[in-house]
Amino acid sequence: MEQITVIKIGGNVIDNEEVLNAFLKRFAAIEGQKILVHGGGKLASRLQKELGQEVQMIDGRRVTDRATLDVVTMVYAGLVNKQIIAKLQAAGCNAIGLSGADGNIVRAHRRAAKPIDYGFVGDIDEVDSTMLRSLLEAGLTPVFSAIMHDGEGTLLNCNADSVTQAVALGASRIAPTDLVFCFEKKGVLRDAEDERSVIERITPASYATLKADGIVSGGMIPKIENALRAVAEGVRTVRIKHADDLLCEAGTTICNE
């Protein structure tokens, strides 16, 4: 196996059917082994509101009580995952939809209640690289939702960026791995309203300054922190870019120094 490409898409891509269809065609065109991880937060939030549930987010992470867990499981591991699988099959990519519980491929534990109680939110413990290798060698393209499990019968809602980082590290134990975070912006922007203000390169030192100055905030915080952790622990490259730019050199590169 020469290399593996791990790609993550967020809710802003998933919510727009035209954008999603175009992205999945580009994803299917990527040569070699590939893995897709998806979020779906906006759809889950919309359904929660329709059901009369309060949507609570802290630093870009969803607080997940039992009722919220039911919704995100239905949306992430059900509707969104299977819609993506069907579209990839139509594009000629033989994909298989997975939660962490499927094949016991990703294990997590419930996050401690202090300093913040996020409810049924998990942090990743391990990725079964042997199972991942078996799927890839069988000619399948794994597509992960962000629903994991603790091995004791409880499902957990995990941050999709954290899942992506963990899966990429698992893949890096199989072959050299490149990681791409795709969303609706051209990259990490210095000015959120100016698509021309892409920050081409972020290091741990520059990230600390960007965060302190409030340039990086909200959901971008876990995205960059997971990207920095990935390159520090063995992923070959990490890039944050617009979904339209999947097949070209663009966006923000995350590096160690």
Beta strands, then each sheet from edge to edge (+ up, - down):
strand 1: 4-9
strand 2: 33-38
strand 3: 57-58
strand 4: 61-62
strand 5: 95-98
strand 6: 106-110
strand 7: 122-127
strand 8: 141-144
strand 9: 147-149
strand 10: 155-157
strand 11: 177-183
strand 12: 201-202
strand 13: 237-242
strand 14: 252-254
sheet 1: 5+ 8+ 2+ 1+ 11+ 13+ 14- 12-
sheet 2: 3+ 4-
sheet 3: 6+ 7-
sheet 4: 9+ 10-
end
